[in-house]
Amino acid sequence: MTTEQETEPVYCSEGIQILRAPDLAEGGWAQRTVTDPSRIGELEELYASLGFETTTTGLDPSSFGDACTSCAVTACATYVALFTRKPEAG
């Protein structure tokens, strides 16, 4: 008789640190997504058209955890995080 062992899924983003995230959060920025840099321009335009300010920052490769393998080194290391905030009134 065979028993199936259930395991929790491990997501690549688990534990990955985003550079400058604490400083950005203190400044009122909200993280929206992490994506390939070739797509970030589209998202910046979209959020700007909705009235948001945008900024981007990189990921910290030293925080890539056990779930990350060689793909993280080649792909995720170049990814960027998009942050938005509403412009300050005034």
C-alpha positions in Angstrom: 0.0 0.0 0.0 1.3 3.4 -1.0 0.7 6.5 1.1 0.8 9.9 -0.5 2.8 12.5 1.3 1.2 15.9 1.2 3.5 18.9 1.1 3.0 22.6 1.3 3.7 24.5 -1.9 6.8 26.6 -1.8 6.6 29.9 -3.7 9.6 31.5 -5.3 8.8 34.9 -3.7 8.8 33.5 -0.2 11.3 35.3 1.9 12.8 37.4 -1.0 13.7 40.8 0.2 13.0 43.9 -1.9 15.7 46.6 -1.8 14.6 49.8 -0.1 11.1 48.4 0.7 11.1 49.6 4.4 12.2 53.1 3.4 9.6 53.2 0.6 6.8 52.0 2.9 7.7 54.7 5.4 7.3 57.2 2.6 3.8 56.0 1.8 4.6 53.7 -1.1 2.7 50.5 -1.6 4.3 47.5 -3.3 2.2 46.4 -6.3 4.1 43.7 -8.1 7.5 42.2 -9.0 8.1 41.6 -12.7 10.6 41.4 -15.5 12.1 44.8 -16.3 10.8 44.6 -19.9 7.2 44.8 -18.6 7.6 47.5 -15.9 7.2 50.4 -18.3 3.6 49.3 -19.2 2.7 49.1 -15.5 4.2 52.4 -14.7 2.1 54.0 -17.5 -1.0 52.2 -16.3 -0.6 53.4 -12.7 0.3 56.9 -13.8 -2.9 57.1 -15.9 -4.8 56.2 -12.7 -3.2 59.1 -10.9 -0.4 57.3 -9.0 3.2 58.2 -8.6 5.5 55.2 -9.4 8.9 54.1 -8.4 10.9 50.8 -8.9 13.6 49.0 -7.0 15.5 45.8 -7.4 15.4 42.5 -5.4 18.1 41.4 -3.0 19.7 38.3 -4.5 21.3 37.5 -1.1 17.8 36.9 0.3 16.8 34.3 -2.3 15.9 31.2 -0.2 16.0 27.5 -0.5 13.1 27.5 -2.9 15.2 29.4 -5.4 17.4 27.5 -7.7 19.5 28.6 -10.7 16.5 30.2 -12.3 16.5 32.8 -9.5 20.1 33.6 -10.3 19.5 34.1 -14.0 16.0 35.6 -13.9 14.9 37.0 -10.6 18.1 38.8 -10.0 17.1 41.2 -12.8 13.4 41.6 -11.7 12.2 44.9 -10.3 9.5 45.7 -7.8 6.9 48.4 -8.6 5.7 50.7 -5.8 2.9 53.3 -6.1 1.4 56.1 -4.0 -1.1 58.8 -4.5 0.5 62.2 -5.0 0.5 64.5 -2.0 -2.2 67.2 -2.1 -1.0 70.6 -2.3 
